[in-house]
Amino acid sequence: MRSHRRTRTGKVVVGLAVAAACGTAAALLGPFRSEAAPTVTLPPVNAPFDYQIGGPYQPADDVEVVTRDVKESPVPDLYNICYVNAFQTQEEGDVGGPQDWDQDLLLTGGDGTVVIDPDWDEVILDISEDGKRERIAAEIDKQIDLCDEKGFDAVELDNYDTYTRDVVGGAITAEDAQLYIRLLSSYAHSKGLAVGQKNTVELAGQHERNGLDFAIAEECGDPQWNECGRYVSAFGDHAIFIEYTDEGMRNLRVRGPGERGQA
């Protein structure tokens, strides 16, 4: 199972540099509806989008939707999505790193050592039991509170697909991930925040029951995957597609995001 590239504050901002060369990251946003939270403000239709996870900067004049990290502030007069790393800790030593968590909430292997996502040096949170899910969600809810207090309009809950990581070894299942994300999405909706599903095309068809209002998909246009059509099948136009390479952008333009491909 592949691991999507993600940019963080302090990491190389690969997506933004390539997106600038390609013109912009593609954004397809439609007229969302949320019966569970009628007061949620949803992203505008077909809005130019800027993905600023690597660090904030002044967006281009035509941008209407921006994603920024929970540590940053939203952009005045734009639709702002708040990035939250919801399924893994931050790196060791960073705020929100494994040192800031109750140790029994960190996934451990058979030898008792914590399980680390090697791509990002982040410890995986143990959402395999109801009690742990609730305690972890209570901590992530504090970040959702911060998104709300700062004036963001939506949250992007990253690493939903952690259960697919080889290092997890089946200790966390797709059902665990869905039970957990329902806790977070319900809480976010209670704050008037829309909730974006990050990647995890395997569960896109379950987004309504999981309280997920739109998709944010990285590299779905990569010819190796060609999975943008699967997001469109589930979310309609309610998806944002982010490509990091010229090839991925070209594939979106040639095939069109609505064409189904091999996942």
Secondary structure, 3 states (H helix, E strand, C coil): CCCCCCCCCCCCCHHHHHHHHHCCECEECCCCCCCCCCCCCCCCCCCCEEEECCCCCCCCCCCCEEEEECCCCCCCCCEEEEEEECCEEEECCCCCCHHHCCHHHECECCCCCECEECCCCEEEECCCCHHHHHHHHHHHHHHHHHHHHHCCCEEEEECHHHHHCHHHCCCCCHHHHHHHHHHHHHHHHHCCCEEEEECCHHHHHHCCCCCCCEEEEECCCCCCCCCHHHHHHHHCCCEEEECCCHHHHHHHHHHCCCCCCCC
